[in-house]
Amino acid sequence: MEPTQSNILTQKLTNWFVFFLAFPSVYVAGNSLTFYLFIAIIYRVGLFWKSSFTGKLLLSLFLLVLVISNLTAPYSIMPRHPGIGHILTLGIQYVYWILVAAFFSKYSHRLDLYAIGKYLFWGSICSAIGFYLLPLNLDLIVLQITFKQSRNSFIFSLLASVPICFFYLAQKYKGLKLNSFILLFAFLAIASNGRSGAIIIVIEMLLVGAIVYPKVLTTVKLLLIPMLIFSLLAQSATVDIYLDSLADSIESVNPRLANLMRNTEDGDLSFDKSWMIRELMIDKSLEILPEHPFFGVGAGNFVYYDSELPSKYNYERLTSHSIEYYNSRSAHNSYIQILSDFGLVGFIIFMMILLRPISVLFIGLVQNRISLNLLPIIALLGISIHFYAIAAITGAIPWFVIGLSLGSMGLIKSKQII
């Protein structure tokens, strides 16, 4: 991007946009400040989606599926559906999120990624301060400032933001300082008492370490492979000894993760209520799919579609609530949400959007050809794994990561380098 006054302003708007993605704290008239900042960005750059960029076809097809699924949704059998206002509102939000992906895919090679990493870093630090130290909400009529976040929201934001922060950190700091930030982000996630997110961010930090220290790439790959094998053998008596020892060492920081390693108390997934609800929502999706296989039940309609849920009685801890209650619950799984809302067509397109950049990451790791260009794709890999445990596709930050990953993939292919 040429350093004209217009482009400098676009970069500044983009910097603040990503800051408030990482620290989702300010809402104006019910909308996040990022929405208004993105409108300002569009005003500066014009109708950017008319020209070509990496992933344009897939994003356009997903947008088309959004329209078709909303037009063909079975509203007549969803008496709890809030009506046309909800359809239009969520439709506009999806258009906004997809345009966010399109913008960062097209302009990633023109934007100052060092500055984007810097603002994401400070946004993530502010997010951590809000989560751990200032769990407050301020309501000033049309202006709401939110410091309080759920654990899932905080962890997902870290997974999406932290690898991209190293565009800044890896160039700003070296040696012990850089290592300290890698450890800091791992600690922030583990200390949240989250389970899957804490494990995923450790994987992300190992991959980031391989990017910023290319000489240790082989060592990192040798660590990741045992981690996967460890997971597969987690129920064996031999591995249990080591897992129990590791659980003891982290219990004071993250008791939920420690219990998961021991497979006891709330770590026993066969007894964990939140995990049972996730399993029940998968069952619900499998009821929806045969009835609406191609385009699903419409954007956001998973919570309004009433299934029979006969499998509820297979989960002893879920019998205290009615079928009506569980039918109004979130999918607790982004893939299940996409499959139910947009059918097989939308699900396949969405998976192609994710897998194209991720395949580039794996090729780079296997061939030992890496660079900072892979950082956004590490973030994409992290949130893609976490998508299984959280319904988080309805928000700007995952689409920002998708767009930046598509742009990085395009840059890598155009230069024929990793």
C-alpha positions as CSV (number, residue, x, y, z in Angstrom):
1,M,0.0,0.0,0.0
2,E,1.5,3.4,-1.0
3,P,2.0,5.7,1.9
4,T,-0.5,8.3,0.8
5,Q,-2.6,10.2,3.3
6,S,-5.6,8.1,2.3
7,N,-3.8,4.8,2.8
8,I,-2.3,5.9,6.1
9,L,-5.8,6.6,7.3
10,T,-7.0,3.2,6.1
11,Q,-4.1,1.5,8.0
12,K,-5.0,3.5,11.2
13,L,-8.6,2.5,10.9
14,T,-7.6,-1.2,10.3
15,N,-5.3,-1.0,13.3
16,W,-8.1,0.1,15.7
17,F,-10.4,-2.4,14.0
18,V,-8.2,-5.4,15.0
19,F,-7.5,-3.9,18.4
20,F,-11.3,-4.0,19.2
21,L,-11.5,-7.4,17.7
22,A,-9.1,-8.7,20.3
23,F,-10.6,-6.6,23.0
24,P,-14.4,-6.6,22.2
25,S,-15.2,-4.0,24.7
26,V,-17.1,-1.1,23.2
27,Y,-20.6,-1.2,21.8
28,V,-22.5,1.8,20.2
29,A,-26.2,1.5,19.8
30,G,-26.0,-2.2,20.2
31,N,-23.3,-2.8,17.6
32,S,-19.6,-3.4,18.3
33,L,-17.4,-0.5,17.5
34,T,-15.6,-2.7,15.0
35,F,-18.7,-2.6,12.8
36,Y,-18.6,1.2,12.4
37,L,-14.8,1.1,11.9
38,F,-15.2,-1.4,9.1
39,I,-17.8,0.8,7.4
40,A,-15.3,3.6,7.6
41,I,-12.7,1.3,6.0
42,I,-15.0,0.4,3.2
43,Y,-15.6,4.2,2.7
44,R,-11.9,4.7,2.3
45,V,-11.1,1.7,-0.1
46,G,-14.3,1.6,-2.1
47,L,-16.0,-1.5,-3.5
48,F,-13.0,-3.8,-3.1
49,W,-15.0,-7.0,-3.4
50,K,-15.6,-6.4,-7.1
51,S,-11.9,-7.2,-8.0
52,S,-10.2,-10.6,-7.6
53,F,-8.6,-12.0,-4.4
54,T,-7.8,-15.4,-2.9
55,G,-10.9,-17.2,-1.8
56,K,-13.3,-14.9,-3.6
57,L,-15.2,-17.8,-5.2
58,L,-15.6,-19.8,-2.0
59,L,-16.7,-16.7,0.0
60,S,-19.2,-15.7,-2.7
61,L,-20.6,-19.3,-2.8
62,F,-21.0,-19.3,1.0
63,L,-22.9,-16.0,0.7
64,L,-25.1,-17.5,-2.0
65,V,-25.8,-20.5,0.3
66,L,-26.7,-18.0,3.1
67,V,-29.4,-16.4,0.9
68,I,-30.8,-19.8,-0.4
69,S,-30.9,-21.3,3.1
70,N,-32.8,-18.3,4.5
71,L,-35.3,-18.4,1.6
72,T,-35.9,-22.1,1.8
73,A,-35.9,-22.4,5.6
74,P,-38.9,-24.3,7.2
75,Y,-40.2,-21.3,9.1
76,S,-43.7,-22.8,9.2
77,I,-42.5,-25.5,11.6
78,M,-40.5,-23.1,13.8
79,P,-43.1,-21.4,15.9
80,R,-40.4,-19.9,18.2
81,H,-38.7,-18.1,15.4
82,P,-38.6,-14.3,16.1
83,G,-39.5,-13.4,12.5
84,I,-38.3,-11.4,9.5
85,G,-36.4,-8.8,11.7
86,H,-34.2,-11.6,12.9
87,I,-33.6,-12.9,9.4
88,L,-32.6,-9.5,8.1
89,T,-30.4,-8.7,11.1
90,L,-28.5,-11.9,11.0
91,G,-28.2,-11.8,7.2
92,I,-26.6,-8.3,7.4
93,Q,-24.2,-9.6,10.1
94,Y,-23.1,-12.5,7.9
95,V,-22.6,-10.2,5.0
96,Y,-20.4,-8.0,7.2
97,W,-18.4,-11.0,8.5
98,I,-17.8,-12.4,5.0
99,L,-16.8,-8.9,3.7
100,V,-14.3,-8.7,6.6
101,A,-12.8,-12.0,5.3
102,A,-12.8,-10.6,1.8
103,F,-11.1,-7.4,2.8
104,F,-8.2,-9.0,4.7
105,S,-7.7,-11.6,2.0
106,K,-7.4,-8.9,-0.7
107,Y,-5.4,-6.3,1.3
108,S,-3.2,-8.5,3.5
109,H,-0.2,-7.9,1.3
110,R,-0.7,-4.1,1.3
111,L,-1.4,-3.7,5.0
112,D,1.4,-3.2,7.6
113,L,1.2,-6.6,9.3
114,Y,3.7,-5.4,11.9
115,A,1.2,-2.7,13.0
116,I,-1.7,-5.2,12.9
117,G,0.3,-7.6,15.1
118,K,1.1,-4.7,17.5
119,Y,-2.6,-3.6,17.9
120,L,-3.7,-7.2,18.3
121,F,-1.1,-7.7,21.0
122,W,-2.3,-4.7,23.0
123,G,-5.9,-5.7,22.4
124,S,-5.1,-9.2,23.8
125,I,-3.3,-7.7,26.8
126,C,-6.3,-5.4,27.5
127,S,-8.6,-8.4,27.1
128,A,-6.6,-10.4,29.6
129,I,-6.6,-7.5,32.1
130,G,-10.4,-7.2,31.7
131,F,-10.9,-11.0,32.1
132,Y,-8.7,-11.5,35.1
133,L,-8.7,-8.1,36.9
134,L,-11.7,-5.9,35.8
135,P,-14.8,-8.1,35.2
136,L,-17.0,-5.0,34.9
137,N,-19.7,-3.8,32.5
138,L,-20.5,-0.1,32.0
139,D,-23.9,0.8,30.5
140,L,-24.0,4.5,29.4
141,I,-27.3,4.3,27.4
142,V,-26.1,4.2,23.8
143,L,-22.6,3.3,24.8
144,Q,-21.7,0.1,26.5
145,I,-18.2,-0.7,27.7
146,T,-17.7,-4.4,28.5
147,F,-14.6,-5.7,30.4
148,K,-16.3,-8.9,31.5
149,Q,-16.1,-11.9,29.2
150,S,-17.0,-15.5,29.4
151,R,-14.1,-17.9,29.6
152,N,-15.0,-19.4,26.2
153,S,-15.0,-16.0,24.6
154,F,-11.7,-15.0,26.1
155,I,-10.0,-18.2,25.1
156,F,-11.3,-18.1,21.6
157,S,-10.1,-14.5,21.2
158,L,-6.6,-15.5,22.4
159,L,-6.5,-18.5,20.0
160,A,-7.5,-16.2,17.1
161,S,-5.2,-13.3,18.0
162,V,-2.1,-14.5,19.6
163,P,-0.2,-16.2,16.7
164,I,-0.8,-13.0,14.6
165,C,0.7,-10.9,17.4
166,F,4.0,-12.4,16.5
167,F,4.2,-10.4,13.3
168,Y,5.0,-7.7,15.8
169,L,6.6,-9.6,18.7
170,A,9.0,-11.6,16.5
171,Q,10.4,-8.4,15.0
172,K,10.4,-6.3,18.1
173,Y,11.9,-8.7,20.6
174,K,14.5,-11.5,20.5
175,G,15.8,-14.2,22.8
176,L,14.5,-14.2,26.4
177,K,12.0,-11.5,25.8
178,L,10.4,-13.2,22.9
179,N,10.4,-16.5,24.7
180,S,8.7,-14.8,27.7
181,F,5.8,-13.7,25.5
182,I,5.3,-17.3,24.2
183,L,5.2,-18.5,27.8
184,L,2.9,-15.6,28.8
185,F,0.2,-16.4,26.3
186,A,0.3,-20.1,27.2
187,F,0.0,-19.2,30.8
188,L,-2.9,-16.8,30.2
189,A,-4.9,-19.6,28.5
190,I,-4.0,-22.3,31.1
191,A,-4.8,-20.0,34.0
192,S,-8.3,-19.4,32.6
193,N,-9.3,-22.9,33.9
194,G,-10.3,-23.8,30.3
195,R,-9.6,-27.3,29.0
196,S,-9.5,-27.7,25.2
197,G,-8.5,-24.1,24.6
198,A,-5.6,-24.4,27.0
199,I,-4.3,-27.5,25.1
200,I,-4.8,-25.8,21.7
201,I,-2.9,-22.7,22.6
202,V,0.1,-24.8,23.7
203,I,0.0,-26.3,20.2
204,E,-0.2,-22.9,18.7
205,M,2.8,-21.7,20.7
206,L,4.8,-24.7,19.7
207,L,4.1,-23.9,16.0
208,V,4.8,-20.2,16.6
209,G,8.1,-21.2,18.2
210,A,8.9,-23.2,15.0
211,I,8.2,-20.1,12.9
212,V,10.3,-17.6,14.9
213,Y,13.0,-20.1,15.6
214,P,13.4,-22.1,12.3
215,K,16.3,-24.2,13.7
216,V,13.9,-25.8,16.2
217,L,11.3,-26.8,13.7
218,T,12.3,-30.4,13.7
219,T,12.2,-30.5,17.5
220,V,8.8,-29.0,17.5
221,K,7.5,-31.6,15.0
222,L,8.9,-34.3,17.2
223,L,7.0,-32.8,20.2
224,L,3.7,-32.5,18.4
225,I,3.7,-36.1,17.1
226,P,4.1,-37.5,20.7
227,M,1.4,-35.2,21.9
228,L,-1.0,-36.7,19.4
229,I,0.0,-40.2,20.2
230,F,-0.3,-39.3,23.9
231,S,-3.9,-38.3,23.3
232,L,-4.7,-41.5,21.5
233,L,-3.2,-43.6,24.3
234,A,-4.6,-41.4,27.1
235,Q,-6.5,-44.3,28.6
236,S,-3.6,-46.7,28.9
237,A,-2.1,-47.5,32.3
238,T,1.4,-46.5,31.3
239,V,0.4,-43.1,30.0
240,D,-1.9,-42.5,33.0
241,I,1.1,-42.4,35.3
242,Y,2.6,-39.5,33.3
243,L,-0.7,-37.8,32.9
244,D,-1.4,-37.9,36.6
245,S,2.1,-36.4,37.3
246,L,1.5,-33.6,34.8
247,A,-2.0,-33.0,36.2
248,D,-0.5,-32.6,39.7
249,S,1.9,-30.0,38.5
250,I,-0.8,-27.8,36.9
251,E,-3.7,-28.4,39.2
252,S,-3.1,-25.2,41.2
253,V,-3.4,-23.2,38.0
254,N,-6.0,-25.1,36.1
255,P,-7.9,-27.7,38.1
256,R,-10.4,-28.4,35.2
257,L,-7.6,-29.4,32.9
258,A,-5.9,-31.4,35.6
259,N,-9.2,-33.4,36.1
260,L,-9.4,-33.9,32.4
261,M,-6.0,-35.5,32.4
262,R,-6.9,-37.7,35.3
263,N,-10.4,-38.4,33.8
264,T,-12.0,-37.6,37.2
265,E,-14.7,-35.3,38.5
266,D,-15.6,-32.6,35.9
267,G,-12.8,-34.0,33.7
268,D,-14.7,-37.3,33.2
269,L,-16.4,-36.5,29.9
270,S,-18.9,-39.4,30.6
271,F,-20.1,-37.4,33.6
272,D,-19.4,-33.8,32.3
273,K,-22.8,-32.1,31.7
274,S,-21.4,-29.5,29.2
275,W,-19.9,-32.3,27.1
276,M,-23.2,-34.3,27.3
277,I,-25.1,-31.2,25.9
278,R,-22.5,-31.0,23.1
279,E,-23.2,-34.7,22.3
280,L,-27.0,-34.1,22.4
281,M,-26.6,-31.1,20.0
282,I,-24.8,-33.5,17.6
283,D,-27.8,-35.8,17.9
284,K,-30.1,-32.9,17.1
285,S,-28.1,-32.0,14.0
286,L,-28.3,-35.6,12.8
287,E,-32.1,-35.3,13.2
288,I,-32.1,-32.1,11.1
289,L,-29.8,-33.3,8.3
290,P,-32.1,-36.0,6.7
291,E,-35.0,-33.5,6.7
292,H,-33.1,-30.6,5.3
293,P,-29.9,-32.0,3.8
294,F,-28.8,-29.5,1.1
295,F,-29.4,-26.0,2.5
296,G,-30.3,-26.6,6.2
297,V,-32.8,-24.7,8.3
298,G,-31.5,-21.2,7.7
299,A,-28.8,-19.0,9.3
300,G,-29.1,-19.0,13.1
301,N,-32.1,-21.2,13.2
302,F,-30.6,-24.2,15.0
303,V,-31.9,-22.8,18.3
304,Y,-35.4,-22.3,16.9
305,Y,-35.8,-25.8,15.3
306,D,-37.6,-28.2,17.5
307,S,-36.3,-31.8,17.3
308,E,-37.6,-34.8,19.1
309,L,-34.3,-35.5,20.8
310,P,-35.0,-39.1,21.9
311,S,-31.4,-39.5,22.8
312,K,-31.8,-37.0,25.7
313,Y,-32.8,-40.0,27.9
314,N,-29.4,-41.6,27.2
315,Y,-27.7,-38.9,29.2
316,E,-28.7,-39.3,32.8
317,R,-27.5,-35.8,33.9
318,L,-29.7,-34.1,31.2
319,T,-33.1,-35.4,32.4
320,S,-33.7,-32.5,34.7
321,H,-34.6,-30.2,31.8
322,S,-37.3,-30.5,29.2
323,I,-36.8,-31.2,25.5
324,E,-38.0,-27.6,24.9
325,Y,-35.2,-26.3,27.0
326,Y,-32.5,-28.2,25.1
327,N,-34.0,-27.3,21.7
328,S,-33.3,-23.7,22.5
329,R,-29.7,-24.3,23.4
330,S,-26.7,-23.2,21.2
331,A,-25.1,-25.9,19.0
332,H,-21.9,-25.8,21.2
333,N,-20.1,-26.8,18.0
334,S,-19.4,-24.5,15.1
335,Y,-19.3,-27.4,12.6
336,I,-22.7,-28.7,13.8
337,Q,-24.1,-25.2,13.6
338,I,-22.9,-24.7,10.0
339,L,-24.1,-28.2,8.9
340,S,-27.6,-27.6,10.5
341,D,-28.0,-24.0,9.4
342,F,-26.6,-24.3,5.8
343,G,-26.8,-28.0,5.0
344,L,-24.3,-30.1,3.3
345,V,-23.7,-27.6,0.6
346,G,-22.8,-24.8,3.0
347,F,-20.8,-27.2,5.2
348,I,-18.6,-28.4,2.3
349,I,-17.9,-24.8,1.1
350,F,-17.1,-23.8,4.7
351,M,-14.7,-26.7,5.1
352,M,-13.0,-25.8,1.8
353,I,-12.5,-22.2,3.1
354,L,-10.8,-23.6,6.2
355,L,-8.8,-26.4,4.7
356,R,-7.2,-24.6,1.8
357,P,-4.9,-22.4,4.0
358,I,-4.4,-25.1,6.6
359,S,-3.1,-27.4,3.9
360,V,-0.5,-24.8,3.0
361,L,0.6,-24.7,6.7
362,F,1.1,-28.5,6.8
363,I,3.0,-28.5,3.5
364,G,5.3,-25.8,4.9
365,L,6.0,-27.7,8.1
366,V,6.6,-31.0,6.3
367,Q,8.9,-29.4,3.7
368,N,10.7,-27.3,6.4
369,R,9.8,-24.1,4.5
370,I,8.4,-21.6,6.9
371,S,8.1,-17.9,7.4
372,L,6.0,-15.3,9.3
373,N,3.4,-15.6,6.5
374,L,2.2,-18.8,8.2
375,L,1.3,-17.1,11.5
376,P,-2.4,-16.3,10.5
377,I,-2.8,-19.9,9.4
378,I,-1.6,-21.1,12.8
379,A,-4.4,-19.0,14.3
380,L,-6.8,-20.5,11.8
381,L,-5.7,-24.0,12.7
382,G,-6.2,-23.2,16.4
383,I,-9.7,-21.8,16.1
384,S,-10.6,-24.6,13.6
385,I,-9.8,-27.2,16.3
386,H,-11.7,-25.2,18.9
387,F,-14.7,-24.9,16.6
388,Y,-15.6,-28.4,17.7
389,A,-16.1,-27.3,21.3
390,I,-17.7,-23.9,20.8
391,A,-20.2,-22.2,18.5
392,A,-18.1,-19.2,17.6
393,I,-18.5,-18.7,13.8
394,T,-21.0,-15.8,14.3
395,G,-18.5,-13.0,14.9
396,A,-16.0,-10.9,13.1
397,I,-12.8,-12.3,14.6
398,P,-13.0,-15.8,13.1
399,W,-13.7,-14.2,9.6
400,F,-10.8,-11.8,10.1
401,V,-8.5,-14.8,10.7
402,I,-10.0,-16.6,7.7
403,G,-9.4,-13.6,5.5
404,L,-5.8,-13.0,6.7
405,S,-5.1,-16.7,6.2
406,L,-6.5,-16.7,2.7
407,G,-4.4,-13.6,1.9
408,S,-1.3,-15.2,3.4
409,M,-1.9,-18.3,1.3
410,G,-2.2,-16.1,-1.8
411,L,1.0,-14.3,-1.0
412,I,2.9,-17.6,-0.4
413,K,1.7,-19.1,-3.7
414,S,2.4,-15.9,-5.7
415,K,6.0,-15.8,-4.5
416,Q,6.3,-19.6,-4.5
417,I,7.8,-19.5,-1.0
418,I,6.7,-20.5,2.5
